[in-house]
Amino acid sequence: MKTILTGLAALALAIPAHAQEQAATAPSPNEIVAAAAPDEWVRIAPEDLLVMTLAPDADGNARQVVIQLMPPPFSQGWVHNIRLFARSGWYDGISVNRVQDNYVVQWGDPNYDNPEATGAVKPLPEGLKVMGESDYKTNIIGDDLLKRSRMPDPYAGWTTFIEGWPVGAEIKTVHTRDYEAWPVHCYGMVGVGRNYSPDTGSGAELYTVIGHAPRHLDRNIALVGRVIEGMEHLSSLPRGKGELGFYADFEKDKRTPILSVRVASDIAQFPQPTFEYLNTESESFARYAAARANRRDAFFIVPAGGADICNIPVPVRRVVSE
Amino acid sequence: MKTILTGLAALALAIPAHAQEQAATAPSPNEIVAAAAPDEWVRIAPEDLLVMTLAPDADGNARQVVIQLMPPPFSQGWVHNIRLFARSGWYDGISVNRVQDNYVVQWGDPNYDNPEATGAVKPLPEGLKVMGESDYKTNIIGDDLLKRSRMPDPYAGWTTFIEGWPVGAEIKTVHTRDYEAWPVHCYGMVGVGRNYSPDTGSGAELYTVIGHAPRHLDRNIALVGRVIEGMEHLSSLPRGKGELGFYADFEKDKRTPILSVRVASDIAQFPQPTFEYLNTESESFARYAAARANRRDAFFIVPAGGADICNIPVPVRRVVSE
């Protein structure tokens, strides 16, 4: 087995020889992650992985996006629906219909809710759960959240990590230790498109964040997962010229077809895609988060003294069998 | 004269008829900006506008990016250099060499500091200022900063807006009211690539932020401006497969040529591009910022209660002459 680390690097040009010889004063966040012990990594259940295959790009290159679905207690009704959409083949043949710069990429049925549509709307599968606004957040009772390291946050409440996910939280009742917690809109997080409240969306329309964290959406839209591989296939798509970044009628050939979406545990082909995340309660994660907030590796002069939760992306790596 | 507003919109599908009839409970941030009085807008000096023309895209469409340079007191040595690079034609014929997902797009001389380069490094023009690490921030003395609305910030110090720019600030000496202030790394901000400290870069290599605000770079790299039009031509470029998102040797045809960079005041063609920003000390900006932090327009259920400075982009609009 070997592992490949994704993401995360410092801003520098190609490093000249004299700089490479300069000793770093402290390990970088990447070096801390690379040195994490094997038992600090947590395997992601194959049932929680979606493999989305886009049509090949203009040069014929394959494009695959892997999404990690959220574990309990968050958004499980929508996660149920999303597995149902995937397993019934409903997502096969839909497309990316919206790319709004510094905001979201959104995919779904191109004929749904589209005044310019010429085709029929795809009927939804049986067995979908109907979710409500109260499901955007979760009640958690106990001392557990109190023990975690909390980060100050310009938005309501405070932020922390729960089982590998960035969340906001707020105490509701002090004497019962009753909290509300909710996932937050960081880069690459995947959510459920909806119309005006009280509609909360079924999971037929999904989006991912491709810009600065739109945290005002927290507790207003359901988050169900995050892109853990192939994000660049979505974030580099041409921006739509229609309202809200939808592809306008004159450019509908820019819609990227989605050939298939599969739950990884249903894929017969060996090896199934396998991923791990760095346990957010591990010693290495704590050191990594502290280093993100206070960069002391060679490139840096002034450590920031803090970081917002979306600038501490949870390390995820693909496990490659040999 | 008429004006076109750029950017900023809510996450929604195409809006169905019944929802359009639903009255919004409060104006949206966009509606507040659209209703701002003409004298709340500030004309950007043509001397502070750079027009960067990229090679046409694969379909032959023109690609133009407009950058607003920072006014005093920030980063003026680098801004001097950048005008010098532009006016001497040095930037003409360089290319976009690095696109790292959720981080930066960087452009400069493709042969500089590139171990795989086959061409010669372009000699720098005469008259460049040599900048130091102390120039990443600015001393501001007086009561002025104290009077502004400050926002709490997970990073060091606090944040506010000065003359249309998002800045971090920190008090240095209480009795003299001596502050340090520095521009912050929001989406679309433009900075000066550098190697290891004490090098601070000349302005020959520039980058812009295409992901979540990398605020750990504040006070570690010089910020000199922001992209105010055509950001999508940079943010949607294919990500590089080399280290740090540089285009690797095998994909160097992906480098986007930069045909020219001109200071707007030097452009003979009429009309010169003209832009305005919403005065960050205006009443409308205060209402806009409050609405960004507490969305109460129709789509929203729970107002956030706050926002980080990079989630309050300063409205900028092109002024179109008729």
Chai-1 contact restraints between the chains, C-beta under 6 A:
chainA,res_idxA,chainB,res_idxB,connection_type,confidence,min_distance_angstrom,max_distance_angstrom,comment,restraint_id
A,A9,B,L244,contact,1.0,0.0,6.0,A-B,restraint_1
A,L13,B,D113,contact,1.0,0.0,6.0,A-B,restraint_2
A,L13,B,G193,contact,1.0,0.0,6.0,A-B,restraint_3
A,L13,B,N195,contact,1.0,0.0,6.0,A-B,restraint_4
A,A14,B,D113,contact,1.0,0.0,6.0,A-B,restraint_5
A,A14,B,N114,contact,1.0,0.0,6.0,A-B,restraint_6
A,P16,B,D113,contact,1.0,0.0,6.0,A-B,restraint_7
A,A19,B,N195,contact,1.0,0.0,6.0,A-B,restraint_8
A,A19,B,Y196,contact,1.0,0.0,6.0,A-B,restraint_9
A,D101,B,M231,contact,1.0,0.0,6.0,A-B,restraint_10
A,D101,B,E232,contact,1.0,0.0,6.0,A-B,restraint_11
A,D101,B,S235,contact,1.0,0.0,6.0,A-B,restraint_12
A,N102,B,Y187,contact,1.0,0.0,6.0,A-B,restraint_13
A,D113,B,L13,contact,1.0,0.0,6.0,A-B,restraint_14
A,D113,B,A14,contact,1.0,0.0,6.0,A-B,restraint_15
A,N114,B,A14,contact,1.0,0.0,6.0,A-B,restraint_16
A,E133,B,I301,contact,1.0,0.0,6.0,A-B,restraint_17
A,P152,B,P154,contact,1.0,0.0,6.0,A-B,restraint_18
A,P154,B,P152,contact,1.0,0.0,6.0,A-B,restraint_19
A,P154,B,G306,contact,1.0,0.0,6.0,A-B,restraint_20
A,P154,B,D308,contact,1.0,0.0,6.0,A-B,restraint_21
A,Y155,B,A304,contact,1.0,0.0,6.0,A-B,restraint_22
A,Y155,B,G306,contact,1.0,0.0,6.0,A-B,restraint_23
A,A156,B,A304,contact,1.0,0.0,6.0,A-B,restraint_24
A,A156,B,G305,contact,1.0,0.0,6.0,A-B,restraint_25
A,Y187,B,N102,contact,1.0,0.0,6.0,A-B,restraint_26
A,Y187,B,G211,contact,1.0,0.0,6.0,A-B,restraint_27
A,Y187,B,H212,contact,1.0,0.0,6.0,A-B,restraint_28
A,G193,B,L13,contact,1.0,0.0,6.0,A-B,restraint_29
A,N195,B,L13,contact,1.0,0.0,6.0,A-B,restraint_30
A,N195,B,A19,contact,1.0,0.0,6.0,A-B,restraint_31
A,Y196,B,A19,contact,1.0,0.0,6.0,A-B,restraint_32
A,Y196,B,A298,contact,1.0,0.0,6.0,A-B,restraint_33
A,S197,B,I301,contact,1.0,0.0,6.0,A-B,restraint_34
A,G211,B,Y187,contact,1.0,0.0,6.0,A-B,restraint_35
A,H212,B,Y187,contact,1.0,0.0,6.0,A-B,restraint_36
A,H212,B,H212,contact,1.0,0.0,6.0,A-B,restraint_37
A,H212,B,A213,contact,1.0,0.0,6.0,A-B,restraint_38
A,H212,B,C310,contact,1.0,0.0,6.0,A-B,restraint_39
A,A213,B,H212,contact,1.0,0.0,6.0,A-B,restraint_40
A,H216,B,R295,contact,1.0,0.0,6.0,A-B,restraint_41
A,H216,B,A304,contact,1.0,0.0,6.0,A-B,restraint_42
A,R219,B,V302,contact,1.0,0.0,6.0,A-B,restraint_43
A,N220,B,F300,contact,1.0,0.0,6.0,A-B,restraint_44
A,N220,B,I301,contact,1.0,0.0,6.0,A-B,restraint_45
A,N220,B,V302,contact,1.0,0.0,6.0,A-B,restraint_46
A,M231,B,D101,contact,1.0,0.0,6.0,A-B,restraint_47
A,E232,B,D101,contact,1.0,0.0,6.0,A-B,restraint_48
A,E232,B,R239,contact,1.0,0.0,6.0,A-B,restraint_49
A,S235,B,D101,contact,1.0,0.0,6.0,A-B,restraint_50
A,S236,B,S236,contact,1.0,0.0,6.0,A-B,restraint_51
A,S236,B,P238,contact,1.0,0.0,6.0,A-B,restraint_52
A,S236,B,R239,contact,1.0,0.0,6.0,A-B,restraint_53
A,P238,B,S236,contact,1.0,0.0,6.0,A-B,restraint_54
A,R239,B,E232,contact,1.0,0.0,6.0,A-B,restraint_55
A,R239,B,S236,contact,1.0,0.0,6.0,A-B,restraint_56
A,L244,B,A9,contact,1.0,0.0,6.0,A-B,restraint_57
A,R295,B,H216,contact,1.0,0.0,6.0,A-B,restraint_58
A,A298,B,Y196,contact,1.0,0.0,6.0,A-B,restraint_59
A,F300,B,N220,contact,1.0,0.0,6.0,A-B,restraint_60
A,I301,B,E133,contact,1.0,0.0,6.0,A-B,restraint_61
A,I301,B,S197,contact,1.0,0.0,6.0,A-B,restraint_62
A,I301,B,N220,contact,1.0,0.0,6.0,A-B,restraint_63
A,V302,B,R219,contact,1.0,0.0,6.0,A-B,restraint_64
A,V302,B,N220,contact,1.0,0.0,6.0,A-B,restraint_65
A,A304,B,Y155,contact,1.0,0.0,6.0,A-B,restraint_66
A,A304,B,A156,contact,1.0,0.0,6.0,A-B,restraint_67
A,A304,B,H216,contact,1.0,0.0,6.0,A-B,restraint_68
A,G305,B,A156,contact,1.0,0.0,6.0,A-B,restraint_69
A,G306,B,P154,contact,1.0,0.0,6.0,A-B,restraint_70
A,G306,B,Y155,contact,1.0,0.0,6.0,A-B,restraint_71
A,D308,B,P154,contact,1.0,0.0,6.0,A-B,restraint_72
A,C310,B,H212,contact,1.0,0.0,6.0,A-B,restraint_73
